[in-house]
Amino acid sequence: MDILEEIKQQQKRVDTNVSSLKKTGKRFAEAERDYKIAVNKKALELKDGGMPVTLIQLVIYGYPDIARLRFERDSAEILYNANQEALNVAKLQLRVLLNQYDKEYSNCE
């Protein structure tokens, strides 16, 4: 495979990773929003139910619905961060290919 073809393929990978990052970033933001809304709602319920405010932060994360949303938020964050790293790797590989191309074809002049 010639280097120009490799560069084109790597550019496609970068584009694909950018699209993926947009999707996972949105999912992460939505999961964060849902989690924070649920935590606030549950905290108000506990407070209205007479639980001391100082205890709410200790017990709120043990409720199954809150724990599930926290897990979903954390999972979405991990996927988003993995996609960020994949994009960084793809960009680095593209730069390496471009540098290789410059070295090979600058000597042809």
ABEGO torsion letter per residue (X at the ends): XBAAAAAAAAAAAAAAAAAAAAAAAAAAAAAAAAAAAAAAAAAAAAAAAGBBAAAAAAAAAABAAAAAAAAAAAAAAAAAAAAAAAAAAAAAAAAAAAAAAAAAAAAAX
